[in-house]
């Protein structure tokens, strides 16, 4: 198995309810060689059985850390030099296709709860909010699908 240089991005899961979704995000982070996953609040952590079922071993290849407070985790990342990107629909969101990552910058991408979205407390400390264009009636992606779309886009833009 080949090992790629890690993508300069960490994924922060903000109170994600479904352990199956968390496992799927692990696999996506492995596929795109994300630097790390931060599991925050009620987000399931290994060795949760449901998470492990969908992760298919990627908990061994993707570094991770559990944090009770998503705010504290994100603030620490910001102080460490990460650009904080909330993947959320806000009045100030930019469309994913307009997002131009800087190859010399590290990113912390925050994905929120399946119902409530990203914690409002993160809005003031975020550097940007990214919205995935949608054309249907629901305007809602599963969190694991959102992670796949955003990480693929970041990887494509930084590695091309």
C-alpha positions in Angstrom: 0.0 0.0 0.0 1.4 3.4 -1.0 1.5 6.3 1.4 0.9 9.8 0.2 2.1 13.1 1.6 -0.7 14.2 3.9 -3.1 16.9 2.8 -2.6 20.1 4.8 -6.0 19.8 6.3 -7.6 18.4 9.5 -11.3 17.5 9.7 -13.3 18.6 12.8 -16.5 16.7 13.5 -18.8 18.9 15.6 -21.3 16.8 17.5 -22.0 14.3 14.7 -24.8 12.0 15.9 -24.3 8.9 13.6 -21.3 6.7 14.3 -21.8 5.2 10.8 -21.3 8.7 9.4 -18.1 9.1 11.5 -16.8 5.8 10.1 -17.5 6.9 6.6 -15.7 10.2 7.2 -12.7 8.2 8.4 -12.5 6.3 5.1 -12.8 9.6 3.2 -10.0 11.1 5.3 -7.9 8.1 4.6 -8.6 8.3 0.8 -7.5 11.9 0.6 -4.7 11.6 3.2 -6.1 14.2 5.6 -3.7 15.1 8.4 -6.0 14.3 11.3 -9.6 14.0 12.5 -10.9 15.8 15.6 -13.9 14.1 17.2 -15.8 16.6 19.3 -18.7 16.6 21.7 -21.1 13.7 21.2 -19.2 12.5 18.1 -18.5 8.7 18.4 -14.8 7.7 18.8 -13.1 4.4 18.3 -13.6 1.6 19.3 -17.3 2.2 18.7 -18.7 -0.8 16.9 -20.8 1.1 14.3 -18.0 3.5 13.6 -15.5 0.6 13.1 -17.9 -1.2 10.8 -18.0 1.7 8.3 -14.4 2.8 8.8 -13.1 -0.5 7.5 -9.7 -0.2 9.3 -9.1 3.5 8.5 -9.0 4.3 12.2 -5.5 2.8 12.1 -4.3 5.0 9.2 -5.9 8.4 10.1 -4.6 10.1 13.3 -7.4 11.3 15.5 -8.1 13.1 18.8 -11.2 13.4 20.9 -12.1 16.8 22.4 -15.2 17.5 24.5 -15.4 21.1 23.4 -15.5 21.8 19.7 -14.9 25.5 20.4 -11.7 24.8 22.3 -10.4 22.4 19.6 -11.1 24.9 16.8 -9.6 27.8 18.8 -6.5 25.8 19.4 -6.2 25.0 15.7 -6.7 28.7 14.8 -3.9 29.7 17.3 -1.7 27.0 15.7 -2.0 28.7 12.3 -4.9 26.8 10.7 -7.4 28.6 8.5 -10.8 27.7 10.0 -13.3 26.7 7.3 -16.9 25.9 8.4 -18.7 23.7 5.9 -22.1 25.4 6.4 -24.8 27.5 4.8 -24.5 31.0 6.2 -25.2 34.5 4.9 -21.5 34.9 4.4 -20.7 31.5 2.8 -18.7 31.3 -0.3 -19.5 28.6 -2.9 -17.1 25.7 -2.9 -16.2 26.3 -6.6 -15.1 29.9 -5.6 -12.9 28.7 -2.7 -9.2 29.1 -3.7 -7.0 27.4 -1.1 -3.5 28.6 -0.6 -1.0 25.8 -1.0 1.1 27.3 1.8 -1.7 27.3 4.3 -3.1 24.6 6.6 -6.9 24.2 6.9 -9.3 23.0 9.6 -12.6 22.0 8.0 -15.5 21.8 10.4 -18.5 19.6 9.6 -21.5 20.0 11.9 -24.3 18.0 13.4 -26.7 16.3 10.9 -29.7 18.4 12.1 -28.3 21.5 13.8 -25.2 22.1 11.6 -22.0 23.7 12.9 -22.1 25.2 16.4 -23.0 28.9 16.3 -20.2 29.6 18.8 -17.7 28.9 15.9 -19.0 31.6 13.6 -16.9 34.4 15.2 -13.6 32.5 15.1 -14.0 31.1 11.6 -12.0 32.5 8.7 -14.5 31.4 6.2 -17.7 29.4 5.6 -17.9 27.1 2.5 -21.2 26.1 1.0 -21.5 23.2 -1.4 -23.7 24.2 -4.4 -27.0 22.3 -4.4 -29.8 22.4 -6.9 -32.6 20.2 -5.4 -35.3 21.0 -3.0 -33.8 19.8 0.3 -30.5 21.7 0.3 -29.0 19.1 2.6 -26.2 16.5 2.1 -25.3 13.7 4.4 -22.2 14.7 6.4 -20.1 11.9 5.0 -21.0 13.0 1.5 -20.2 16.6 2.3 -16.8 15.6 3.7 -16.1 13.6 0.5 -17.0 16.5 -1.8 -15.0 19.1 0.1 -11.9 17.0 0.7 -11.9 15.9 -3.0 -12.2 19.6 -4.0 -9.4 20.7 -1.7 -7.2 17.8 -2.8 -7.8 18.5 -6.5 -7.1 22.2 -6.1 -3.9 21.8 -4.0 -2.4 18.8 -5.9 -3.1 19.9 -9.5 
